[in-house]
Amino acid sequence: MKPIILQGHERSLTQIVFNFEGDLLFSASKDSVVNAWFTSNGERLGTFGGIKGDGGHNGTVWTVAVDSQTRFLITGAADNTMKLWEISTGKCLFTWDFLTAVKRVAWNEEDDTILSITEQRSGQPSIIRIYKINRDEPTQQTTTPITTMTLSGSKATVALWTPLSEYILTGHESGKVAKYDVKSGEEVNYIDDAHSGEITDIQGSPDGTYFITSSKDKTARIFDSETLEEMKVFPTETPLNSACIAPLRPYIILGGGQDAMSVTTTSQRAGKFESRFWHKLFEEEVGRVKGHFGPINTLAVHPQGKAYASGAEDGFVRVHWFDESYFRSRPFGDLEPEVEV
C-alpha cells in the first residue's frame, strides 16, 4: 500500500475531506491555505486563499467542508470568518464575520444548509449556527442564521449532521456528546461523560445510523445516532485526534500521537504517529500504517472505501489506495462476508 504524498502546506494540517465521488481531496492547514488535490496521482488542482488566492483567510483554517456536487466549499478559520468558495474558479463568494474563531463547518445532506461552530473565548459563548445557502445566487447569502444554539456549558469542538438533516450531533471539550434539534435549537439528548477528555473528531457511518468519536482520553467510541447509546470502545495508549469508519470493510481507522509540543524530543516510534486499523466489531487492532513524522491530526476515508488519507503535524498529506488483499483479507476467519469491488 504505497502512499501518494501531497506536499503543499507549510504548516500542520487541521482537516482533510474527500468529495462525494472521491476523486478530489481538500486539505486545510495552519498556513491559512486550503488546497484541492487529485486523489489518483496527488496533483494539486488549485488553492483557495494564500498569496495567489482571492479573499482568503488571514489565520489558521480550522475546518473545511465540500458539498455533494463538488460545486461549493465552506471554510472556517481563526480570523473569525467563515467563507463560501466556488470550487471551479477558486473564488471567494461570500464571507460571514463572527466574534471568535470558527472551529467546525459541515453541509447537510441536501446541500442547502450549513452549520458552523464558533469558539468559546474572550467572554463569548460557544455558538452553533445554522444557515440556509442560496445556491442560485451564491454571492447573495444571508448573515442571519435560521437557528442559533448558544451553549451554556462545555464548548462544542466538532459536529455532524444526522440523516435527513433533522438533528446535529456534537462533541464537546468536556467529553460530552449531545444531540440538537435543528428546527428548535434545543438539546434533545446528551451523554455528559461519553469521554473523559476533549472530543477531537466526529465522523458518521456510511448510512448515518452510528458515528465514531476520538478523544484526548486515548479512546475512540462508536455511538448509536438515534439513542446515543455507546456501542463500541477502542482504547489506545496515545491521545487521538481523528477517527473514521471504513465503508465495505468492518474497520475503523484511528490517528493521533503525543502532543505536538513534545514531538521534537520523541522518536517517530515512541510518538505513535501511525494510522491504526481496528476491527469495529471485535474491538481488536489489526494493523498500523507508518509514515508521518508528527501526530496525525486528521483522517478521511474514500466514500467508496477504496482509499484513506491522513494529514499530520509534519505538514504532509498521505493518500493510501488499498490493495486488493485489503478487500480479501479475513483476519478473523470466515466471519466476514466476501465483498466485491
NORRAKA-V300088 format. One record per residue. N is the residue number from 1. RES is the residue in one small letter. D_LAST is the distance of its C-alpha to the last C-alpha in whole Angstrom. Layout:
n: {N;N}
res: {RES;RES}
d_last: {D_LAST;D_LAST}
This chain:
n: {1;2;3;4;5;6;7;8;9;10;11;12;13;14;15;16;17;18;19;20;21;22;23;24;25;26;27;28;29;30;31;32;33;34;35;36;37;38;39;40;41;42;43;44;45;46;47;48;49;50;51;52;53;54;55;56;57;58;59;60;61;62;63;64;65;66;67;68;69;70;71;72;73;74;75;76;77;78;79;80;81;82;83;84;85;86;87;88;89;90;91;92;93;94;95;96;97;98;99;100;101;102;103;104;105;106;107;108;109;110;111;112;113;114;115;116;117;118;119;120;121;122;123;124;125;126;127;128;129;130;131;132;133;134;135;136;137;138;139;140;141;142;143;144;145;146;147;148;149;150;151;152;153;154;155;156;157;158;159;160;161;162;163;164;165;166;167;168;169;170;171;172;173;174;175;176;177;178;179;180;181;182;183;184;185;186;187;188;189;190;191;192;193;194;195;196;197;198;199;200;201;202;203;204;205;206;207;208;209;210;211;212;213;214;215;216;217;218;219;220;221;222;223;224;225;226;227;228;229;230;231;232;233;234;235;236;237;238;239;240;241;242;243;244;245;246;247;248;249;250;251;252;253;254;255;256;257;258;259;260;261;262;263;264;265;266;267;268;269;270;271;272;273;274;275;276;277;278;279;280;281;282;283;284;285;286;287;288;289;290;291;292;293;294;295;296;297;298;299;300;301;302;303;304;305;306;307;308;309;310;311;312;313;314;315;316;317;318;319;320;321;322;323;324;325;326;327;328;329;330;331;332;333;334;335;336;337;338;339;340;341}
res: {m;k;p;i;i;l;q;g;h;e;r;s;l;t;q;i;v;f;n;f;e;g;d;l;l;f;s;a;s;k;d;s;v;v;n;a;w;f;t;s;n;g;e;r;l;g;t;f;g;g;i;k;g;d;g;g;h;n;g;t;v;w;t;v;a;v;d;s;q;t;r;f;l;i;t;g;a;a;d;n;t;m;k;l;w;e;i;s;t;g;k;c;l;f;t;w;d;f;l;t;a;v;k;r;v;a;w;n;e;e;d;d;t;i;l;s;i;t;e;q;r;s;g;q;p;s;i;i;r;i;y;k;i;n;r;d;e;p;t;q;q;t;t;t;p;i;t;t;m;t;l;s;g;s;k;a;t;v;a;l;w;t;p;l;s;e;y;i;l;t;g;h;e;s;g;k;v;a;k;y;d;v;k;s;g;e;e;v;n;y;i;d;d;a;h;s;g;e;i;t;d;i;q;g;s;p;d;g;t;y;f;i;t;s;s;k;d;k;t;a;r;i;f;d;s;e;t;l;e;e;m;k;v;f;p;t;e;t;p;l;n;s;a;c;i;a;p;l;r;p;y;i;i;l;g;g;g;q;d;a;m;s;v;t;t;t;s;q;r;a;g;k;f;e;s;r;f;w;h;k;l;f;e;e;e;v;g;r;v;k;g;h;f;g;p;i;n;t;l;a;v;h;p;q;g;k;a;y;a;s;g;a;e;d;g;f;v;r;v;h;w;f;d;e;s;y;f;r;s;r;p;f;g;d;l;e;p;e;v;e;v}
d_last: {17;19;20;21;24;26;30;31;33;36;36;34;31;31;28;24;22;19;19;17;15;15;16;20;21;25;27;30;33;36;37;38;35;31;29;26;24;21;18;17;20;22;25;27;27;30;32;34;37;39;42;40;39;40;42;39;40;43;41;38;35;34;31;29;27;25;25;22;23;24;27;29;29;31;33;35;38;41;43;43;41;38;37;35;34;32;29;30;33;34;37;38;38;40;41;42;44;45;47;45;41;38;36;33;32;29;28;28;25;27;28;32;33;32;34;36;37;40;42;45;47;51;52;49;47;43;42;39;39;37;38;37;36;37;34;37;39;37;41;42;41;43;44;45;42;41;41;43;42;45;44;47;46;43;41;38;35;32;31;28;28;27;25;28;29;32;32;32;31;33;33;37;39;41;37;38;35;36;35;37;37;36;39;42;41;42;40;39;38;38;38;40;39;35;36;39;38;37;33;32;28;27;23;22;19;16;18;21;23;23;24;24;28;29;32;35;36;33;31;28;28;26;28;27;27;30;32;32;32;31;28;27;29;28;31;31;34;34;34;30;30;26;23;20;17;14;11;9;11;15;16;19;20;24;26;29;32;36;38;38;42;42;39;42;43;40;38;34;34;36;35;32;30;26;23;23;20;21;20;20;21;24;25;25;24;21;21;23;22;26;27;29;32;33;32;28;29;26;22;19;16;13;13;9;9;9;12;16;19;23;26;29;33;33;32;29;25;22;19;17;13;11;11;9;12;11;8;10;13;16;19;20;20;18;19;15;13;10;7;4;0}
